[in-house]
Amino acid sequence: MKSLRELYRIGKGPSSSHTMGPENAAHIYAEEHPHAKNFEVTLYGSLAATGKGHLTHQAILEILQPIAPTKIIWEPTVFLPFHPNGMLFKADGAHDWIVYSVGGGALSEGKDKADRFSTPEVYPMNSLTKIMQWCENNGRSYWEYVDECEDPDIWDYLQTVWEAMQESVERGLNHEGRLPGSLNLARKASTYYIKATGYKQTLQTRGLVYAYALAVSEENASGGTIVTAPTCGSCGVVPAVLYHLSKGHNFSDTHILHALATAGLFGNIVKQNASISGAEVGCQGEIGVACAMASAASCQLFGGSPAQIEYAAEMGLEHHLGMTCDPVCGLVQIPCIERNAFAATRALDANLYAAFSDGRHRVSFDRVVEVMKQTGLDLPSLYKETSTGGLAKDYHQD
């Protein structure tokens, strides 16, 4: 598995695969063709189907247009073989470059070892079962396995990630008004936060977690700066849980960073063995994985054993199996924003349920990851970020 730096990316929304990835690809192509007279970019499959709502074309044009006139071609019914999010860049009618946005802002040329985006593997074990066994054999926790495998400066990087997460929560709570796009959806985080503070303690917790998740998700939908955890579309879940626990239980930054490392390890397992791309496996790979990450993080903060933490994460993912990615009008708003809020509270429930257990259960996290991958492959493309089925079926982009 790769470094957690490749899972937690700080950037602008609304979509890691449809905005951050294409923007990064455009930067690379612009640097390689600084004197081009014209550009042509063809977007395929899911990128074309929901690209307008995700501002894919704007992200590309902002980079290439200042250099030379740029034409965007949309091919929503054409799927390149490696991944649903394919792009073809051309400069001056030649210099073709095919690249894929594979989720979480990452890029691939689909060439495996020959891929320019290939980076070193830093984790020798790629299954949670083996890592959990290592933890139990050595009396360690998951974050200590991260510490064992990563460079020492990973903790400085995770501190930066944590600060960016907190800032996204606080900005979102202070922003009001309408979200961009044709849905004319009003921001709700500020209102939810104010209402939550007026409830008794038993209800206040839920309301605050809702508010924090809405805050980050609304910042993402507005093109604000967020952290992929593991994606932009699911970026509100982990920050909401950690922000709430940090404020409500006075956990130190050190404890939060250890929880972030554990959450990242579980997200990395899915990224390595299945997918975190909504265009590839549906929303289960985004919200489901985010819930698993937040479940593991919260269980660790409350002193869960490696087995209990694994159980919490397994429940977080298992109970999102089959979730479709059907964004209305191709926007990361409906149902995406609400799903972040509900997944955050479900993560806290998974932690509590696991805490009541001894950690023993029948279905392993690794097995759920396998099932998620197969389920994603079995889902028709209309339920995988194309806005042609499900909730999005009767709505159209501008």
N, C-alpha and C positions, 0 to 999 in steps of 0.2 A: 504494500500500500504506500501511497504518496504521503508527503508531509501534510499536517493539518493546515498549513498555509494555503494549500490548494483547495481546501474545503471552506474555510472561513476567508472570504474575500470582501474587502471593503470597497463599495462602489455605489453607483446610482441605479435606482430602479427604472422602470417597474418590473423588469424580468431579467434574471441572470442569463438565461439561454437565448432570449429574444432581443435583449438590449445590450447587456454587458459583453456577451460573447461576440456579436456582430461588430460592436464598437471596437473591441480589441483587434478583431480581424482587419477592420478598416485601417486602424493605426499601422499595423504591420505592412499592409499593402501600400499605404501611402508612403511609408519610409522607403520601400523598395522601388517605388515608381514616382519620385518627386518631380519629374519633368514631363509627366504624361499630359497629353493634349485632351484626352477624354477617358472617362471610366464608364463601365457597364457592370452592374451587379445583379445577378439573378438569384432570387430567393425561392427555395423549393419547400414543398411539403408544409409542415407546421409553421415554419418561419413565414411563409407566404400567406397561409390561411389566417393567422392572427397577428401578423407583423404590424399592420396599421394600428391596431389597438395597443400593441406593445411598444410602439414608436421605434420599430426596427429600422425603418427607412430614414427617420430623422437622425438616429444614432450614426448611421453610415454616412449620410449626406453632410453632417456637421464636420466629418473628418475629410472626406474626399472632395466635396464641392469647392472649398477654397483653393484647391490645387487645379482642378479642371472640371468642366461640365460632367455631371454624373447622371446616368439613367438607371432607374430601378425597374427590374422586370419581375413580375409576380407569377409564380407557377405553383399554385396550391395543390394541384392534383398530381404533380410529378414528385416522386420520392426517390432520392438518390439511395444507393444500396447500403451505405454504412450507417446512416442515422437520419431520422426525419427532419432534422434541422440542417439542411445543406445549403451552401452558398457557392456561387461561381463568380469570381472576380475577373474582369478583363480590363486591360489598359491599352488604349489605341487599337482596339479590335483584336489584340493578341495577348500574350503573357497571361494565359489562363491559370487560375489558381482555384482549386476546389478545396473548401475547408468546411468543417462541421462544428456547430455549437452544441456540445454534448451535455450541457447542464452545469449549473453552478458557476457559470461564467467561463468554463474551460473550453478549449478548442482542441480539435484533432484533425489531422489530414487523412485519418483512416488507414494509416500505413504501419501501425504498431511500432516496431523498433526503428523504422526509418522516419518516423514522425518527428518533426522539429519540436513538437510540444512534449515529447517524452521526457520525463524527469526521473531522477533516481528513486528507487523504492527504498523507503527508510524503515518500514516495518517488516520484519522477517515472517511474522505470522499474520495470515489473512482471514482467520476464522475466529469468531468470538468464543467458541468452545475451547479452542487451544489457548487463547489469551486468558480466559477465566481460569483454566487449569494452571497456567503459569502463576496467576495471582494467588491462587489457593496454595500451590506448592511452595511459594516463596514468601507468603504472608504479606503480600503487597496488594495495592489497589490498582484500578485501571489507569489512573493518572500517573502512577509510578512506572507503568509500562510505556506510557507516552514519554516520560522523562528519560527512560532507558534508551529509547529509539531516536528521539529528535535531537537536534543541536541544542546547546544550552540556552540560546537566545529565543527559543520557542516561547518562553514565559514572558519575555518582553513583547513578543508579537501578540500573545493572547491578552496581555494587558491593554495593548492598543485596540484589540478587538472588543474587549469588555468596555472600554471607554467609548468606542463608537456605538456600541449597543445602547449604553445608557443615554448618550446624546440623542439617539434616534427616538427613544421613548420620550424624553423630555421635550424635544422639538414637537413631536406629534401631539403631546398633551396641550401644548400652547398654541397650536394652529387650529383655526376654525375655517369654515367656509366650504365651498364646493370643490370636489375632486375633478381633475380634468377628464374630458371625454364626454361622449354622448349620453351617458346614463344620468348625468346631473345628480350624482350621489353626494349627499352632504357628509362631511366629516362628523364622527360621533365620539371620538376618544375623549375630548374635553368634557362633553356632556356626561358621558359614562363615569368619568373620574369624579366629577362634582356630585353626581347622584350617589356614587358608591360611598363617599365619605359621610353621607347622611344616614346610611343604614347601620343596623346593629352589627356587631363584630362577625356574627355567623354568616351574614350575607355580604358583608363588606369585602371579604377576601375575594369572592368570585367577581364582584363588580370591579375591583381594582385590577385583577388579572385581565378581565375583559378590556378594560381601558388601556392597559399597557400594550396588549397585543394589537388592539385597534390602532393605537398611536403609531407603532412601527409600520404596520401594514398600510396605513394611510400615507405615511411618509413615502413608502415605497411606491404606492400608486401615483403619487405626485412627482415621481422622479427624484426624490430626495436620497440622501446618502444613508445606506444601511449595510448590514453584514449578511452575506449569504449563509444561512444556517438551516438546511444546506443550500437553499436557493433564495432568490428574491421573493418569489411567490409565497414562501413559507417562512419569511424572515422574522415574523412577529412572535413566533412560539417560544423559542429559547430565550430571547431577551425578556419577554414578559414574565416568564417563570423565574429567571435569575434576578431580575430587577425587583420583583415582588418579594422573593425570599431574602434578598440582600437588605431591603428596607424593613421588612417585617420581622426578621430574625437576627439582624445585625451580623450577618456573616461577613468575615473579613474578605478583602480582595484576594488574598491567597486562597481561601476556601473556594471562592467563585472561580478563580483561574483553574483550580484543580477540577472543579465540576465542568468547566468549559472543555478541558482536555478530555475528560471522560465522555462527554457528549460528542465531541469531535471524533473520538475513536469509534463510537457506534455508527455515526454517520459515514465514516470512512469505510467501514465494513460493508455497508450497503452500496456505497459508490463503487467499491472494488468488485463486489460479487453480483450486483444487480444494476441498478440505475437510480439516479436522483433527478432524472429528466422527465417532466410531465409529458413531453412530446413522445417519449419512449414507453413509459409505463403508467401514465396517468398521474392523478394527484396523490395517489398512495405513495409515490416516490418522493413527493415534496412534503405535503402536510403529514403524511404517515411517518416519514423519517424524522421530520422535525419533532413530532410528538415523542417518538422513541428517544431522541437525543435529550429532550427536556425531561422525560421520565427518568432516564439514567442519571442526569445531572442532579435532579432534586432528591432522588433516592440516596445518592452518595452524600449530599449535603446533610441529610438526616441520619447518617451513620449506617447505611445499608451495607450488607456484606456483598462480595462480588456476585454471589448467586442471586441475592435479592435485587441488585442493580440490573442484572441481566434479565430477570423476570419482569421488572418494571418496563424496561425497554421493549421486551418482547410483546407485552400487552399494548404498549403505545403504538407499535407497528401493526400487530395482528388485527386490532379493531379498526384499522383503516384500510384493510385489504379490499381491493376492488374499487376504491374511490376513483371516480372518473375526473378527468380534467376537461371541463366544459365552460370556459369563461364566457360570460355574456358579452357580446360585442367585441370579443377578443381582448377585453380589458382585465387587468388583474384587480378586480373589484368585487364582482358578484360571480360566484359565491366565495371567492378567495379570502376576502377580508374577514368575514364571519368565521370561516373555517380556522383561521389563525387563532381567533379568540376561543373557540370551542376546544381546539386541540391543546391549547395552553392549560385549560382547566382539566382536561382529560389526563394530561401528563401528571398533574398533582394527584388525581385520583389513582393513577397507576402506581405512583410512589406509595400512597397510603395502603393500597391493596397489597402490594409487595411487602410492605413493612409488617403487615399482619401475618404474613406467611413465613416459612422457614427458607424460602427461595427455591424449593423443589417444585417442579412442574413438568408436564409431559412434552410440550412442544418447545423446542429451543429457539432462540433468536435466529440462529443460522438457518434453521428450517423455514422460519417465516420469511426470511430474506429470499430463499429459494422460491417459495410459493409466490411472493410478491413479483419476482421477476417473470415467472411463468404466467401469472395472471395478467401482467402488463403486456406480454407478448400476445396473449389471447384476446385482449381488448381490441375491438375494431378501431380504426384510425379516427373515426368521428368522435370518439371519447378521449382522444389524446391530444389536447391543445390545438384542435383545428376549428373549434367553434361551429361545428356542423351537426352536433347531436346534443342530447341531454338538455340541460337548462338553456343552452345557447341556441337551440334549434330554431326558435321562432324570433330571434333577434338578429340584427345585421349591423355591421360596422358602417360608419359614415363613409 
